[in-house]
Amino acid sequence: MSITEALRHRILQLCMEYDLTIGGLCTRCGIAPSTLNNLIGGRNRSVNALTLARICEGLEMPLSEFFDSE
């Protein structure tokens, strides 16, 4: 599994855990919907540190917890 696929999988996993849609996650984290839609849809193969930080802030989790997943 590539890093991009792992990030995609983790974001979707967190949406399920927090009972959020991708749009709901974007609203909660202050991220443009196109940013995550492009990542999830495979049109963007990278995610920057600021996006990951915003996801973690929005979900009130440390960055280390984001990566603490199988």
Secondary structure, DSSP 8 states (H G I E B T S, - for coil): --HHHHHHHHHHHHHHHTT--HHHHHHHHT--HHHHHHHHTTS-----HHHHHHHHHHTT--HHHHH---
